Amino acid sequence: MSFAEALRSALQAIAANAMRSMLTMLGIIIGVAAVIAMVAIGSGARARVTDQIRSLGANLVVITAGNVQVGGVRLGAGASSSLTDEDARAIIREVDGVVASAPFIRSQAQVIFEGTNWSTGIQAIDNDFFAAREWDVALGRMFDPDELRRGEIVAILGQTVAATLFGSESPLDRIVRVRNTPFRVIGVAAPKGQSAFGQDQDDVIFVPLETGRRRIMGRNYARDRSVASIFVKFEREDAMANGIEETRALLRQRHRLGEDAEDDFAIRNLTDVANTATASARTLSFLLAAVAAVSLLVGGIGIMNIMLVSVTERTREIGLRLAVGARPRDILTQFLIEATTLASLGGALGVALGLGIALTIARTAGWPMLVSPDSILIAVGVSGLVGVFFGFYPASRAASLDPIEALRRE
């Protein structure tokens, strides 16, 4: 019997019991769908998390002020004004591998343009902030050195603020009011999207650091020349570990901390955060793969069961084929092809179902659906191998039947 004839016979046998064949394929369909959906959703989720964290900037470290102790009580990060813009300048000057050191202060305020107002974040920065965050200005320009030095009353709007206050109109050279201070808009920052914590990074207004101290943030920052945090960007990731230790030693020296004193600042490596998130997503993918493997195992057992039933039902047919000259290997090939075809059809249907599930979840969650052709080929190939593996025993049992005994059976 040729391969084409065996395949045609297998398809006829599957079609003759369409409902039973579909139920048999169900385990394979679910298993392959789980594999495809897992790969697509896992890859999309990892890409989304990585993009969100990388949107903060690559090779980035955040230094925050605080962690002081008053009367035996630890007040935590941000409780003291322990960082200054001089610290930021010392870091870029003395720590190896640092390409940007950006002091900044955050606040929240109502911004008003004519009859429209919006509550947004205010960040007082210098131009190193844009270099550290790898953030461009899409419209207009950045602050010039004189504006930063003199503390000019100018502002750069985030995309969300610009769209809310001005719609499709250009905000350049328009006046917006922040806490009764009129700011002239000189630029609009490029879109950044959501952060890893789900915050809209474009809902912000940037002002010069000195302007923010005097006009928005309050007297304490202006009097102490302190800042809330410092973004430190390293040239290479492999230089970050040593750079962080150098930065810690430098700040302890500048803050005159004794050997037994705790740091009055905290350093967070955002690259480690990104790697941890990616590792977590990978672990989840392995878990989903284990679930999919169990489904394929169950599907394979179902194929073996139904093929054994098929051998029992077609005993006289097998005996007749053997009696008229069919060789045992022809019978083996026929039933193996039937089991493999059953599993492969289930795999193809599972791919379609998995893609549908992945697309639905991706659209609902708002992240990309990433499916490689290799994963589809592997899923279908594995389902075919499941058919061969679990179909071999029923096929060999059919091939080993004695034609005389087979013809005697009712």
Phi, psi and omega in degrees: 000129180284167180297320181297318179294319179296321179294318179297319178296321179295317180294322178295320180294322179292318181291330181294333178233063189300315183294315179296321179296319180296317178295324178295320182285349188301318180298318178295317180301312181296317181297312180293320177300320178296320179297310182297313180298319180298314181297314183294311182291317179298315179295317179296318180294318178297318179296320181294313180298315180298316179298319181295316180288319178294337178296340174289338182122142181278151177054046189249139176237139178247125176252123180244149181278162172125211181059049177259164182236124180236118179058035179085358181256125176275124186270346175087177184296140177084000184278343180231163178262067188268350180250145178228167177292338174294324175300316180298317179293324178293324180296312182289337180278326191244345182263129181292141173085359181274128179253344177204139177223108193243105173285146178204161179229139179252152172202176178231135182205164176270128177250138187233133169227114183050242183266007183249138176224160185203133176272123186215171177276141177246128177237120176269121192219175162240181188290343175297336179301315181293324177292317181295318183274359184053050186244128180258166172258118185280330183221133181086221186213170173277177176291141174269162185304323180293321178297320178291318183292318183274347183070050181294154182269075180231162185212152171243126185267145167285163184300320182295317180294316180298317180292323182290317185275327189240353181062232181271357181282154177283131179272357185299135180065012173271162183252126173242151182251129176235113184051049177067012176254125180280122179249135175270128182280124179248352181191167175231125182289152175294152181293141179244334181081196182281149174278177178295344181258011176082012180269145178281107182288344180273354178272075188201155170235131178259135176227159177301147185303312182293324177296316179299319179300311188279325191259335190236311193282333179119169187291327184301313180296320181292319182291317184272350189053036182268164177227159181281320185208166176225126170272127178241122181251128178262152181291322183226149180293324182289351178265358188287320184299309178294322180297322179295318179294320177296319180295317179299314180296320180296315182292322177297320178294315181293327181270004176055050179269134177288170183299325182271353183281144176285157174300139174262030178206166178229140181242127178239130178266108184289338175294321176297322178298316179297316180295322179295317179296319179295318178296322178296317179295324179293320178298318177298322179297319178297321179297314179295324178296323178296319177297318179295322179297320177298318179298319178295322178298315179298319178297320178297319177296322177297320178295316178301317182297313184290329177290325175295320176297319181295320178299317180296317182292331187251026182301314181296321177299316180296316179299319179296318179298317179294324182292328183267009172119358178291139179274155178306324180291334175294318178295317179300314180297318182300312183286328175295317178297321179297315180294318181293320178297318178301314181290321181293320176298318176299321178296317180296316177295324178295322177299313180299316179295317180297318178297320178296316179296315181297318180295318180298313181293320180297318179293322179293317183278342178081025176241164184289151175259114183247109178233121179271147176302329180299319181295325178292314179297319180296318181297314179293319179298318179296320179296322176296319178296324176300319178297317179296314184296310184276347178267350185292318181297310177299323181293316179293327177293320178294320182291336183271001180294143174278125184300324181292314179296323180295320181288336181283338184288144178279000000 
